[in-house]
Amino acid sequence: MKHIFNDTIVLLNDLENMEMLLKKGIEFSLNHQVPLQVIYVHETPLFQIPDIFLSKEKRLEGSLDKEVVKKGIEERIKALGSTNQYAVFVYENDTLNRLLSLVRGRREVLVITRYQEELLSKLIAKTPFAYCVLKASKGVYEKIALPIDLEDDFHKCIETTQHLFTNGKINLIHDYRFLQENFMVSEDYMGVAATSTQSELEVLESLKEIQKETFYDYLEKYNVQGAFLEGDDVLYEDVINYIKKNHFDVTILYRNEKELLFTSSMIMGLMREIHTDFFVCQK
């Protein structure tokens, strides 16, 4: 598989986790053989700038010295030993449009940033980019959680994940209710449900067995481990609890606004509850 990202961008809104974000950016830019771009956007209502990045005059004024910030970031990149090309951009406010302007319509973009719920929810909902989100700030991704449905196009998602994380141990996770939730609002289901409760239960049980067989075919085909979840909790709680219990390093989520269970809002709900790093791609 060819490299899937043409741009690797580290997005900074504060400098608290700058070194970890830069390390990830350097790693991905080298792996995908593209230059590293770093964009720092200071959102004044949300973040406070450390005094070290302000000149004496600017410190007194309480405003941002862009050249000092840029120089500080460049020094950190050099200190990390990056041999790749890089560019640093510094702005104030309007992170979403700053990012879109930098990318200029390109879609094969990986953005590496930290977990900041209010801002991240806007970015994931309004841009088509992939996001590597540092929440637990894991240095190495050895244990990888990948919740899946069983639609045919998820084969590509698994192959992409294996390409991105060649040294990681991928664990597929499927809750049998993923497909049943979609089926239960379909015309086919409405026709069965109108006939009898017994027919409804038989159809759902049959669907579960088909899902289970398909899921284990996935495990064999891609030589990975996984869990077929059959719990009674509220949908997605079983997935959340499974990921928490098994202490994964990163959770991979494939966004698709046409599927109820993989929309931006549902993804943000998972990110709120689970303490791992995240990798969010467009399905």
N, C-alpha and C positions, 0 to 999 in steps of 0.2 A: 504493500500500500504506500502511495506517495505521501509526503508530508502534507498535512491537511490545513495548516495555518500559514498564511502569508504575512501575518503581522503578529508580533508578540508585544503587548503593551502592559506595563506596570502602571496601575492607577493608584496614586497616593492622594488621600485627603487629609492625612496627618502623618506624622513621622514616627509614630510610636512603634510600628512594626516594619519600618522601612527596610531593615537589613534582610529580614526573612522574605519579604516580597521581592526584593532585588535578587536574592539568591534563586528564587523560583523563576523569575524572569530570565535570568542568565541561563539557567538550566534549560528552559523550554526554547529559548532563542537559539541556543547551540544545537539542541536536538532537531529543531525544524529548520536550521540553517537560514535564519532570517535575522535582520538587525533587531536590536532591542530598543524600544521606545519607552520612555518614562514620562508620564504626564502627572504633574502635581497641581491639584486644584484646591485652593483654600476656600472652603465654604465658611464664611465668617460667622453665620449664626450657629454653626454646629461644632466648629473645632477651634482650638486655641493654638497659636503658633509658639513653639518654644523660643525663648529669648535668644538662644544661641544663633538662630537664623535671622535675626534682625540686627541691622547696624545700630549704633548708639542713637543716631538721630531718629531713625525709624522706630526704634524701641520706645522712645519717648512719645512718639506720635501714635504708637499702637498699630502701625500699618505694616504691610508685607514688603520686604525687600526681595524682589524676585531674583536678582543676581546672586544674592547671598544664599538663597534657597537652592538655586540651580548649582552653584559651586559646591555646596554641601552634598547634594545628591551625587554629583559627578565624582567627588572625592570618595564617597562610599563605594561607588561602582568600581573605581580603580583599586580600592583596597580589597575588594572581593576577588580581584585577579581576573576580571573579565577580559577575554581576548577578542570578543566580538564587537562589531560596530554598535554604537548606541547614540541616541539623541534624547535630550531632556527638555521638556517644555513646562513652564510655570505660569499658572493663571489664577485668577480669583473668581470664585462663584460659577454657577451654571455648569456643573460637571457633565451632565448629559449632553448638552450641545457642544461643549469643548471636546468631548470624546468623539462625537459624530463628525465634527469638523476635521479632527485629526485623521480619521479613517477615510473620509471622503467617499462613501458609498461602497467600500469594500466589505465583504461579508465573512471571509475566511480569517477571522480575527480572534485571537485569544487575549482576554483581558484578565490580568492577575491583580486582585485587590483583597482587602480585608473585609470581614463581615461587619457591615453597618446597615442595619435593617431598612431604615427609611430610604436611604439613597439606593441601596442595592435593589430594592423592590421596583423602583422606577427604571433602573438600568435593565433588569431582566425582562420587564414587561414591554419596554419600548425599543429594544435593540435586538438584532438577530445574532449577536456575538456569542462565543463561548466564554465562560467565566470560570476561572480558578479562584475560589474564595477561601481565604485563610481564616478559619474560626478557631480550630484547635492548634493551628500553626505546627503541623507535623512536618518534620524535615524530610522523611522518606515515607513513601506510600507503599507499604508492604501488604496491608490487608484492605481490600477494596470492595465496597458494597455497591452492587448495581441492581436496583429495583427495575423490573421489566414487566411489560405486558407480553402477550404472545402473538402479536401481530407480525406479519412477515417482515415489515420494515425494521423490526428490532434486531434482525440478524446483522444488519449494517452497524447498528449501535454497538453490539457486542464486539464486532470486528474492529471498530474504531477504538473502543476501550482497550482491547488487547494491543493495538498499535501504539496507543499513547502510553501505556503502562506495561512495558515488556517484562519488567522484573517484579511486578506485583502479583498477588494471589487474588484473583477475581472471584467473588461470591455472588452468584445470581440469586435474586430474591423475588418471589412471585406470590402475591396473595390471590387466591383463586377468585376472590370477589372483584378483582380488577375488571375482568371481562364480564362477569355477571352483572355488575352495576350498569355497564353499557347495554347489555342485553335486556335488562329489565325495563329500560325506557324505549326499547325498540318496538316496531309494529309486530314483529314475530312474537315477542313476549306478550304483548297486549292481547293477541289473539288466543294464546294458550291460557293466560290468566282468566280470561272471560269464560273459559270452558269449565275449569274446576281447579280447586286447590291441589288435588292429588296430581293432576297433570302438570301443574306448575312445579311441584317438588320433584317429580320425575325428570322433567326437562333440566332443572338446575343441577340435579345430582349427576345426570348424564354429562352435562357440560363440564362439571368439575372433573370427572374422570378423564374426559378428553384433554382438558387443560393439563392435568397431572402427567399424562403420557407425553404430551408435547413438551412439557417442561423438562422431563428427564431425557428426552431426545436432545434438547439444547445442551444439557450438561455433558452428555456423551460427545456430541459433535464438537464442542469447543473445549473439551477436556478441562472443565472447571467444576468447582463445587457449588452447592446452592441449597436453598431452602424453599419448599413449597408450603406456604403458610395456610393453615386451616382453622385459625382461632375464631373466637366469638366476640372479640373486641370491636369497637367502632373501626370502620375501614381506615386503614393507614396506621392505627395504633399498634397493630401486630408488627408492621414493618418497622416502626419507630423503636419498639421494645426489642426487636431482634437485633437491630443495629447497635443499640445501646449495650445489650447484653454481651455482644461479641467483640466490642471494643475495636471497631474498624478505624483505620487512619483517614480514609476519604470515602465520601459517598458520591456516586456518579448519577446524575439525573438528566434525562433527555426531555427537553421541553417540547410540548406540542399543544397549542391552544385549542385544537379541535378535539382533544381527548380530555375528558373531565378530570382524570386523575393525574395528568401531567401538565396542567396549566401553570402559568407563572405564579398564581396565587397559592395553589397547592404546593408547589415547590418551595415557596417562601415559608409556608406552614411547616414543612419538613425541616427546613433549615433552622427555623426558630426552636424546634424541639430537640434536635440532634446535635451533639457536640463533637463533630468531626470537621475536617476540611471538606470542601465541596467542589465538584467539577460539573458545571451546568452547560450542556450542549443543546443546539437546535436539532430536533429529531428529523 
